[in-house]
């Protein structure tokens, strides 16, 4: 975020995420996600954006429930490698929090006009 994000900054965020997550992360702007869906033949009918809260304690409890959040935390505390990895991911999310968010899109197949 935002839609007019500097491409160099977007590249840096993608690199930081890929390094921390160990996957080929490709973050997109809200318009980028809509364009990707349009390319796939969909029309976005609704969009909601919220701040990035992944790996934040409140979000973990909200998503998983208190008991499961405590189990996840306990497992991470017993596995130093997993704990370091989770904390590294969280640092990257926090470092780029001004430009990362969660986006939910509702899309439907685009209709084509015959005739």
C-alpha positions in Angstrom: 0.0 0.0 0.0 -0.7 2.6 -1.3 -1.5 2.1 -4.9 1.2 4.6 -6.0 3.9 2.8 -4.0 7.4 3.5 -5.3 8.5 0.4 -7.3 11.9 0.3 -5.6 10.3 0.2 -2.2 7.8 -2.5 -3.3 10.8 -4.5 -4.6 12.6 -4.1 -1.2 9.5 -5.2 0.7 9.1 -8.2 -1.5 12.7 -9.2 -1.0 12.5 -8.8 2.8 9.3 -10.9 2.9 10.8 -13.6 0.7 13.9 -13.8 2.9 11.9 -14.0 6.1 9.1 -16.3 4.8 11.4 -18.6 2.7 8.9 -18.4 -0.2 8.6 -16.3 -3.3 6.4 -13.6 -1.8 4.9 -11.2 -4.3 3.0 -8.5 -2.4 0.7 -6.3 -4.5 -1.1 -3.0 -4.1 -4.9 -3.1 -3.8 -5.1 -2.1 -7.5 -2.6 -4.7 -8.3 -4.8 -7.4 -6.8 -7.8 -6.1 -8.6 -5.9 -6.1 -11.9 -4.7 -9.6 -11.3 -8.2 -10.8 -10.8 -9.4 -8.9 -13.9 -6.7 -10.6 -15.9 -8.1 -13.9 -14.7 -11.6 -13.0 -15.9 -13.1 -11.7 -12.6 -14.7 -8.4 -11.6 -14.1 -7.2 -8.0 -17.4 -6.3 -6.4 -16.1 -5.5 -2.9 -12.9 -4.7 -1.2 -11.8 -4.3 2.4 -8.3 -3.4 3.6 -7.1 -3.5 7.2 -3.6 -3.1 8.8 -1.2 -6.0 8.8 -1.5 -7.8 12.1 -0.2 -11.3 11.3 1.9 -12.7 14.2 0.6 -10.1 16.6 -0.6 -11.6 19.8 -4.1 -10.1 19.6 -4.6 -11.3 16.0 -3.3 -14.7 16.9 -5.9 -15.0 19.7 -8.6 -13.6 17.5 -7.8 -16.0 14.7 -7.0 -19.2 16.7 -8.7 -18.7 20.1 -6.9 -18.4 23.4 -6.2 -22.2 23.9 -4.8 -22.7 20.4 -2.8 -19.5 20.6 -1.2 -20.7 23.8 -0.4 -24.1 22.2 1.2 -22.4 19.2 3.2 -20.1 21.5 4.3 -23.0 23.7 5.5 -25.0 20.7 7.5 -22.0 19.4 9.1 -21.4 22.7 10.2 -25.1 22.8 11.7 -24.9 19.3 14.4 -22.1 19.1 14.6 -22.4 15.3 10.9 -21.9 14.9 10.9 -19.0 17.4 13.7 -17.2 15.6 11.9 -17.6 12.3 8.6 -16.4 13.7 10.2 -13.4 15.3 12.1 -12.6 12.1 8.9 -12.6 10.1 7.2 -10.4 12.7 10.1 -7.9 12.5 9.7 -7.7 8.7 6.0 -7.2 9.1 6.5 -4.4 11.6 9.3 -2.8 9.6 7.1 -2.4 6.6 3.8 -2.0 8.5 3.1 1.4 6.8 3.0 -0.4 3.5 1.6 -3.8 4.3 -2.0 -4.6 5.0 -4.5 -7.4 4.8 -6.9 -7.2 1.8 -10.1 -9.1 1.3 -11.7 -9.0 -2.2 -15.0 -10.4 -3.4 -14.9 -11.1 -7.1 -17.3 -12.7 -9.5 -16.6 -14.0 -13.0 -16.8 -11.1 -15.5 -19.7 -11.2 -17.8 -19.2 -11.0 -21.5 -21.7 -9.4 -23.7 -22.7 -11.6 -26.7 -23.7 -10.0 -29.8 
